Amino acid sequence: MENNKNPNSNTIDSLGTSVSKAVNSFRIQKELKLWLILAAIGSIAVYFVVKAIKKSALDNIPLPELPNDGTPIADEETYKQEAEIIAKSVRDVTEGWFTLASTKETVFRKLYEKSDRDLVYVYRVYSQLYYKKNQETMTQAIDSESNYIPEWQGGVKNKLVNRLTLLGAK
């Protein structure tokens, strides 16, 4: 009989319970949104920190001094363009998955035949163009190649790496 005493009381109680659950649910969702916003801000901050570290990574590479054999560079723009072309070809053969050993050998031999000044200049240009992206110097990229013509078959890869290292281009 007590249940029939006030029929609206059950409705009010259930409505109050529903409102209470909705408020609690809203609080949970609000806290979840706050955590998601904080996670997004943290991720963005980490992204910019990593980007800044990579940008400053070029400063950590000791670029060797350019050997001076006494002859001046006649046309510096052409000299730089040739070095950029060679640096690009080195990057292409060291990054290529299906690059033939003979193709690599052609690029390595062309580089090996350069004078010390030209070789160091190409190394410096390679570092300026590609080190930030790959985190690998030209010497490291060449040395890490596994598909190459061995020295006993006339390959120059190991000689090139040794020469670069001796010139300070590590």
N, C-alpha and C positions, 0 to 999 in steps of 0.2 A: 503494500500500500504506500510505502514511503516513496517508491519510484514514481507513482502517479501523482504525488503531492505537487510537484512542480515540473510539468513536462518540458518546459523551456530550459530548465536548469541543466539537463543532459546536453541539450543543444549548445548552450552557452559554454559548458565545460569542454565539450569537444571543439568548439570554435576557439576557445582560449588555448587549448592544447595545440591546435593547428597553427595558430598565430605564433605561439611560443616556438614551435618547431621551425616555422618559416624564418623567424628572427634569428634563431641559432644557425640555421642553414645560411642565411645571408651573412652572418658574422664569419662563418667558415669560408664562404666564397670570397669575402672581402680580404681575409688574411691570405688566402691562396693567391688572389690577384696581386697583393702586395709582394708576396714572395716571387711571383713570376716577374713583376716589374723589377725587383731587385736583382734577380738572376739575369735579366736582359741587360740591365745597366752594367752589371759585373762582366758579362760576356763582351760587351762593347769596350769596356775599359781594358780587358785582357787583350783584345784584338789590337788596340792602339799601342799597347805596351810592346807586344810582339813585333808589330810593324816598325816601331821605333828602334828596337834592338836589331832587327834585320837591316834597317837603313844605316845604322851606325856600324854594322859588321864590316863594311868596306874599310873603315878606319882601322880595323884590327889587322888587316893584311899588310905586312911590310912590303911595300912596293920597292923593288930594287932600283938603285940609281941607274940611270941610262949611261952606259959606257960611251965615252967620247973618244973616237979614234982620230979626231982632229979635222975631219971633213965636215963642213956644214951641210945641213939639209937644204937642198935647193928649193923645193916646193913643199912646204910643210902640209898643205891641204891634201895634195896627192899622196904624200907619205902616210898621212893619217888614214886616208881612204883605203890604201893598199893594206895597211895593218888591220883595219876593220874587216875587210874582205877575208883576210887570212884567219882572223879571230873567229869570224862567223863560220868559216869552213871547218875549223877545229871543233867548234861547238856542235856543228851538224854531224860530224863523223863520230864524236864521242857520245852524243845523245841518241844517235840512230840505233834502233834495235836490229835492223836487218842490213847494216852497212857492211859491205864486203871488206875483208882484210886488205885487199889490194887498194881499195879506195882510201882506207885509213892510211896505208903506207904511202900513198901519193901525197897526202896532206902532210904527214909527219916528215917525209923526205924534203918537201918544199920548205917546211919550217926549219929543218935541220941545216939546210944549205944557206940559211940567212946568216948575216954577220951577227956578232954579239949584240951590237947596238939595235939592229933590226929585231932580233929575237926578243930582247928585253922590252922593246917598244910594243911588239905584238902582245907580249904577256901583260903589260900594263893596260893596253886597250881592252884585252879580254877581261881583265879584272874589273875594269870600269863598266863594261857592258853586261857581263853575265854573272859576276860573283854574287851579287845581291840575290839573284833568283835561285841559283843552284847551290850556293854556299860551298863552292868547290873552285879552287884555282885551276888555271890551265894545266899546270904541271900535275896536279892531282887527277884531273880529268883524263889526261893522256896516260898517266901511270895506272889508272884503274881499268884500262881497256884490257879485255881478255882475248878478244878476237883480233889478232895482229900477226904479222909475219915475224917469226922468230929471228933473232940476230944471226944465227948460223945459216939462215936462208937469205940473208941480206937485209933484214929489217933494221930500222934505225930507231925504233921506239925507245928502247932502253938507253941508247946513246943520247937521244934527245932529252929524256928525263934527267939523266946525269948532267948533261950540259946546262940545262935550265937550273938545276939545283946548285951547281957550281957558280952560276951567275947571280945567285941569291933569289931566284924566282922559284920559291918552294911551293 
